Amino acid sequence: MKSKDFGETFYWGAAISAAQTESAALANGKGISIWDEFCEAQKGFFKSKFRIKSKHHLNYSSDFYVHYKTDIDLLKSMGFKHFRFSIAWSRILPEGETINQQGIAFYQEVIQYCIDCEIEPWVTLYHWDLPAALEKKGGWTNRAILDWFALYADVCVRHFSKVKHWMVLNEPSVFVGAGYFFGIHAPGKKGFYNFFKAMHHANLCIGYIYRIIKNINPDLHVGSTFSFTYVESIDAQPKNLKAAKTANLLINRLFFEPIIGLGYPKEDLKILYQIEKHIQAGDVELMKTNLDFIGVQTYTREMFKHNALNPFLKIKQVPAQHRTNELTAMNWEIFPPSIYHVLKMIDNYQTGIPMVITENGIALMDEVENGVVRDAQRIEYFKNHLKQVKRAKSEGMDIRGYFAWSLMDNFEWAEGYHPRFGLVHIDFETKERTLKNSGHWFRSFLKTDESQD
């Protein structure tokens, strides 16, 4: 297998997000985000416990805010021509209204440095770090989020006019599910009421913001990213197959089908009729969006079985560690065919919209030994998943690019700094960068014609 097997115009890149890598949480006029607050939050009735493992805080992450040139140089050294990163909403509009010119200047410098290095910037507008001031007004549960987001998007697209590739949201199913239903991510809200409102407003924003960007410049390449997971039943028993079907609806269909014009799959899960109270005239048409590309983000396979004790959904996830020893540091199963099955699932919708894999990667517990990070398992992960992408392309699926997650080790949300996804190792005390063996592998894969089988 060679990189050229994917075509001369295939996008090869690596990705990061602002909240996970920038640090500088309050530097140069930046406002507080919901994740800044969540890192300080505690839980527990009798004994307080921090929400983030080991009391880790995103302010001590990779210092991309300071070291962005070094990091972009490392990306270029591996042979990548494309760089996906996000903009911190609260660095641009600290309270959601007034522009912070220092924030504008920072991202203009990052974008210009990418261009100077012949790296194409791909920018995500929202990667989970809502300004805390807007959360105090209800955040994603407040329909006014459409107007707040519209202002933010307009400011970004007009000030960062050199960016040609935009993504509206990063994985709405994850930030809505984890943040507004389970409460394990910022802002820590729970329950179906919060979930349904936030979900509908997130889906509306994709269509609304897409149209705003296209009105500013119809030539811009605008998509949005979705979290997809290959879902299977634990066995062939009808009740377990039904549970897997329900899980697939919640994980893969609920935040995708409204965008491609199919609406919410209410007929397949009756509790979804509760969404109707939040739907206004014109919403269904607004959600339907002919995106320029579908950002596909996928990592693993999940298996489900029937659970009679779950009153609403009657499903139970079977943990990967109960099924296999092939695990990542996130306890996710390593199952390379999953990426093929996800691409096939999307292709079966026959939308005519090309796909770009905007995230795929593996978390390990990497260590530096004598200046080297020997992450052979990560190399095998990328090799085997890319073979599955090639398989999908060979069957005619329209896949235009692949972005490895992630460029460097970062703050992995509620897991803190323990799992490491990066191609570049970060010493979080000294901020020293070390290119891992997987980074060297990509350098060979992208820059030579030698077989990487």
C-alpha positions in Angstrom: 0.0 0.0 0.0 1.2 3.5 -1.0 -0.2 6.9 -0.4 -0.4 7.5 -4.1 -2.9 4.5 -4.3 -5.5 6.9 -2.9 -5.1 9.3 -5.8 -3.1 12.4 -6.5 -5.8 14.8 -5.2 -6.5 12.9 -2.0 -6.2 15.1 1.1 -3.7 13.9 3.7 -3.7 15.8 7.0 -3.7 15.7 10.8 -6.1 17.4 13.2 -6.3 19.1 16.6 -8.8 21.2 18.5 -8.4 24.6 20.2 -9.6 23.5 23.7 -7.5 20.4 23.7 -4.2 21.9 22.7 -4.0 25.7 22.9 -3.6 26.2 26.7 -3.6 30.0 27.3 -7.1 29.7 28.7 -7.3 33.4 29.6 -4.5 34.9 27.6 -4.9 38.1 25.6 -8.5 38.8 26.1 -9.9 35.2 25.8 -13.1 34.6 27.7 -14.0 31.6 29.9 -15.4 28.6 28.1 -17.7 25.9 29.4 -14.6 23.6 29.5 -12.6 26.0 31.6 -15.4 25.9 34.1 -15.9 22.1 33.8 -12.3 21.5 34.7 -12.9 23.3 38.0 -16.2 21.5 38.6 -16.7 18.8 41.2 -19.3 16.1 41.7 -20.4 13.8 44.5 -22.9 14.2 47.3 -20.9 13.0 50.3 -17.4 13.3 48.9 -16.4 15.8 46.3 -14.6 14.6 43.2 -13.3 16.5 40.3 -15.0 16.0 36.9 -11.7 15.5 35.1 -9.5 12.5 36.0 -6.5 13.4 38.2 -7.8 17.0 38.5 -6.3 17.7 35.1 -7.0 21.1 33.5 -7.0 22.1 29.8 -5.0 25.1 30.7 -1.9 22.9 31.0 -2.1 21.2 27.7 0.1 21.4 24.6 0.7 25.2 24.4 -0.2 25.3 20.8 -1.0 29.0 21.4 2.8 29.5 22.0 4.3 26.7 19.9 2.1 26.7 16.8 4.9 27.3 14.4 6.9 24.4 15.8 3.8 22.2 15.6 3.0 23.2 12.0 6.6 22.6 11.1 6.3 19.1 12.5 3.1 18.5 10.6 4.9 19.6 7.4 7.9 17.4 8.2 5.7 14.3 8.1 4.5 15.2 4.6 1.0 16.3 5.4 -0.4 19.0 3.2 -3.6 19.7 5.2 -4.2 20.8 8.8 -7.5 20.7 10.6 -7.8 22.8 13.7 -10.6 24.7 15.5 -11.2 28.2 16.6 -12.0 28.9 20.2 -15.3 30.8 20.2 -14.4 32.5 23.5 -11.1 33.7 22.1 -13.0 35.5 19.3 -16.1 36.7 21.2 -15.2 36.3 24.9 -18.7 37.1 26.1 -20.5 36.1 22.9 -20.9 39.6 21.6 -17.8 41.9 21.4 -14.8 40.9 19.1 -11.5 40.3 20.8 -9.0 41.7 18.2 -6.1 39.8 19.9 -7.9 36.6 19.3 -8.5 37.5 15.6 -4.8 38.3 15.3 -3.7 34.9 16.7 -5.7 32.9 14.2 -4.7 35.1 11.3 -1.1 34.4 12.2 -1.8 30.6 12.4 -3.6 30.6 9.1 -0.9 32.7 7.4 1.9 30.4 8.7 0.0 27.4 7.3 -0.1 29.1 3.9 3.5 30.1 4.1 4.3 26.4 4.8 2.1 25.3 1.9 -0.3 23.7 4.3 -4.0 24.1 3.6 -6.0 25.1 6.7 -9.3 23.3 7.4 -11.1 25.1 10.2 -13.8 23.8 12.5 -16.0 26.6 13.9 -17.3 24.7 17.0 -15.3 22.0 18.7 -17.2 22.0 22.0 -15.8 25.1 23.8 -18.9 27.4 24.0 -18.3 30.7 25.8 -19.5 30.3 29.4 -21.4 33.6 29.2 -23.7 32.0 26.5 -24.1 28.8 28.6 -25.4 31.0 31.4 -28.2 31.9 28.9 -29.0 28.3 28.3 -26.3 27.4 25.8 -27.4 24.8 23.3 -30.8 24.4 25.0 -31.6 28.0 24.0 -32.8 28.5 20.4 -31.0 31.8 20.5 -27.9 29.8 19.9 -28.7 30.1 16.2 -28.2 33.9 16.4 -25.2 33.6 18.6 -23.5 31.2 16.3 -24.5 33.2 13.2 -22.6 36.3 14.6 -19.6 34.1 15.5 -19.5 32.4 12.1 -19.8 35.7 10.2 -16.9 37.2 12.2 -14.7 34.2 11.5 -15.4 33.8 7.8 -15.0 37.5 7.1 -11.8 37.9 9.2 -10.2 34.6 8.0 -10.9 34.9 4.3 -7.8 32.9 3.4 -9.5 29.7 4.7 -11.2 27.8 2.0 -12.4 24.7 4.0 -14.8 25.1 6.9 -16.6 22.7 9.2 -19.6 23.9 11.2 -19.8 21.5 14.1 -17.6 18.8 15.5 -19.5 15.6 16.4 -22.8 17.0 17.6 -24.0 13.6 18.9 -21.0 13.5 21.3 -21.1 17.1 22.7 -24.9 17.0 23.0 -25.1 13.4 24.4 -22.2 13.7 26.8 -22.8 17.3 27.8 -26.6 17.6 27.8 -27.8 14.1 28.5 -25.2 12.1 30.5 -23.6 15.2 32.1 -20.1 13.7 31.8 -18.8 16.5 29.6 -19.3 20.3 29.8 -21.6 21.8 30.7 -22.7 18.8 32.7 -26.4 18.9 32.1 -28.6 15.8 32.1 -31.9 14.4 30.9 -34.0 14.0 27.8 -35.4 17.5 28.1 -32.0 19.1 27.8 -30.9 16.5 25.2 -33.8 17.0 22.8 -33.5 20.8 22.8 -29.8 20.8 22.4 -29.9 18.2 19.7 -32.5 20.0 17.6 -30.7 23.3 17.9 -27.4 21.7 16.9 -29.0 20.1 13.8 -30.5 23.5 12.9 -27.2 25.2 13.3 -25.6 23.0 10.7 -28.0 24.1 8.0 -28.2 27.7 9.2 -24.5 28.3 9.4 -23.8 26.5 6.2 -26.1 28.9 4.4 -24.6 31.9 6.1 -21.1 30.9 5.0 -22.2 30.3 1.5 -23.9 33.7 1.3 -20.6 35.3 2.3 -18.7 33.3 -0.3 -20.4 30.6 -2.4 -17.0 29.2 -3.4 -16.0 28.1 0.1 -15.9 24.4 0.8 -18.3 23.8 3.7 -19.1 20.6 5.6 -19.7 19.4 9.1 -18.3 16.4 11.0 -20.2 13.5 12.5 -19.3 10.8 14.9 -20.0 7.4 13.4 -19.5 4.0 15.1 -20.0 0.6 13.6 -22.7 -1.0 15.7 -23.4 -4.8 16.0 -25.5 -7.1 18.1 -23.7 -9.3 20.6 -25.4 -12.3 18.9 -28.3 -13.2 16.5 -31.1 -13.3 19.1 -34.0 -11.1 17.9 -34.1 -9.1 21.1 -30.4 -8.3 20.9 -30.6 -7.5 17.2 -33.4 -5.0 18.1 -31.2 -3.5 20.8 -28.4 -3.0 18.3 -30.8 -1.4 15.8 -31.9 1.1 18.5 -28.3 1.8 19.4 -27.4 2.4 15.8 -30.3 4.9 15.6 -29.1 6.9 18.6 -25.4 6.8 17.7 -25.4 7.1 13.9 -28.8 8.2 12.5 -30.2 10.8 14.9 -27.7 13.5 14.1 -27.2 12.7 10.5 -30.5 11.8 8.8 -32.1 15.2 9.5 -29.2 16.9 7.7 -29.7 14.8 4.6 -33.4 15.4 4.5 -34.8 12.3 6.1 -35.9 14.0 9.3 -35.8 12.5 12.8 -36.3 8.7 12.8 -39.3 9.0 15.2 -41.2 6.1 13.8 -38.4 3.7 14.9 -38.1 5.1 18.4 -41.3 6.5 19.9 -39.6 8.6 22.6 -38.3 10.8 19.8 -41.8 12.2 19.3 -40.9 14.4 22.2 -38.8 16.4 19.8 -41.9 17.7 18.1 -42.5 20.3 20.8 -39.2 22.0 19.8 -39.8 21.9 16.1 -41.0 25.2 14.5 -42.3 25.9 11.0 -39.4 25.7 8.5 -37.1 23.7 10.7 -37.2 20.5 8.7 -36.3 22.4 5.6 -33.5 24.4 7.4 -31.9 21.2 8.7 -31.7 19.6 5.2 -28.4 20.7 3.9 -26.5 19.8 0.8 -23.1 19.9 2.4 -20.0 20.1 0.3 -18.5 17.2 2.2 -19.4 14.9 5.1 -16.8 14.8 7.8 -16.5 11.2 9.0 -15.1 10.5 12.4 -14.8 7.0 13.5 -12.6 4.9 15.8 -14.1 1.6 16.8 -16.9 -0.9 16.9 -19.5 -1.1 19.7 -21.8 -4.1 20.5 -25.1 -4.1 22.2 -27.7 -6.4 23.8 -31.2 -6.2 25.2 -31.6 -4.8 28.7 -35.0 -5.1 30.3 -34.0 -2.8 33.1 -33.6 0.1 30.8 -37.2 1.5 30.7 -37.0 3.7 27.7 -34.4 2.2 25.3 -34.0 -1.4 26.5 -30.4 -1.5 25.4 -27.1 -2.2 27.1 -23.6 -1.7 25.7 -21.3 -4.7 26.1 -17.9 -3.2 27.1 -15.1 -3.9 24.7 -12.9 -5.3 27.6 -15.5 -8.0 28.1 -15.2 -9.1 24.5 -11.5 -8.7 23.4 -8.0 -7.9 24.5 -7.4 -5.7 21.5 -8.0 -2.4 23.3 -6.8 1.1 23.1 -5.9 3.3 26.2 -9.6 4.5 26.0 -10.7 0.8 26.3 -12.0 1.0 22.8 -11.9 -2.1 20.6 -9.3 -2.2 17.8 -11.3 -3.4 14.9 -10.1 -2.0 11.5 -13.1 -3.2 9.4 -15.2 -0.8 11.4 -14.1 2.1 9.3 -15.1 0.3 6.1 -18.5 -0.6 7.5 -19.1 3.0 8.5 -18.1 4.4 5.1 -20.4 1.8 3.5 -23.3 2.7 5.8 -22.9 6.4 4.8 -22.5 5.5 1.1 -25.7 3.5 1.2 -27.7 6.7 1.8 -26.7 7.7 -1.8 -26.5 11.4 -0.9 -24.0 12.2 -3.7 -22.0 14.1 -1.1 -18.3 13.2 -0.9 -16.8 12.0 2.4 -13.6 13.2 4.1 -12.4 11.2 7.1 -11.7 14.1 9.5 -10.7 12.0 12.5 -9.3 8.5 13.0 -6.7 7.4 15.4 -5.7 5.5 18.5 -4.9 6.4 22.1 -2.0 4.6 23.8 0.0 5.2 26.9 3.1 6.4 25.1 6.5 7.1 26.8 9.7 8.6 25.6 12.7 6.2 26.0 16.1 7.6 25.0 14.5 10.2 22.9 12.3 7.7 21.0 8.6 6.8 21.2 8.1 3.3 20.0 4.4 3.2 19.2 4.3 0.2 16.9 0.6 -0.5 17.8 -0.3 2.9 16.4 1.5 2.3 13.2 -0.4 -1.0 12.8 -3.7 0.8 13.6 -3.1 3.3 10.8 -1.9 0.7 8.3 -4.9 -1.5 8.9 -7.5 1.2 8.9 -6.0 2.8 5.7 -6.3 -0.6 4.0 -10.0 -0.5 4.8 -10.3 3.0 3.4 -8.6 1.9 0.3 -11.0 -1.1 0.1 -13.9 1.3 0.3 -12.4 3.6 -2.4 -11.9 0.5 -4.6 -15.6 -0.2 -4.4 -16.4 3.3 -5.7 -17.1 5.1 -2.5 -16.4 8.9 -2.9 -13.8 9.4 -0.2 -11.6 12.5 -0.7 -9.3 12.6 2.3 -8.0 11.3 5.6 -7.0 13.3 8.7 -5.2 11.5 11.5 -6.3 12.3 15.0 -4.2 13.8 16.3 -1.2 15.8 15.4 0.0 15.9 19.1 -0.9 14.6 22.5 -3.6 16.7 24.1 -6.2 17.2 26.8 -8.6 14.3 26.2 -11.7 15.9 27.8 -12.9 14.0 30.9 -10.0 11.6 30.6 -7.4 14.3 31.2 -3.9 13.7 29.9 -3.7 10.0 30.4 -4.6 8.7 26.9 -2.3 9.9 24.1 -3.5 10.1 20.6 -0.7 12.2 19.0 1.8 11.5 16.3 3.9 14.0 18.4 4.6 13.2 22.0 4.1 16.2 24.4 5.9 16.4 27.8 3.1 18.3 29.5 5.6 19.7 32.1 8.3 21.0 29.8 6.2 21.2 26.6 9.0 19.3 24.7 7.9 17.8 21.4 9.1 14.4 20.3 8.0 12.9 16.9 6.8 9.4 17.6 7.7 6.4 15.4 4.2 6.7 13.9 5.1 10.2 12.8 8.2 8.8 11.1 6.0 6.1 9.5 3.7 8.8 8.0 6.7 10.6 6.7 7.8 7.5 4.8 4.2 6.7 3.7 3.5 10.1 2.4 6.9 11.0 0.9 8.2 7.8 -0.7 6.9 5.2 -3.2 8.1 2.3 -1.0 5.5 -0.2 -0.1 4.2 0.1 3.5 2.6 -3.4 3.7 
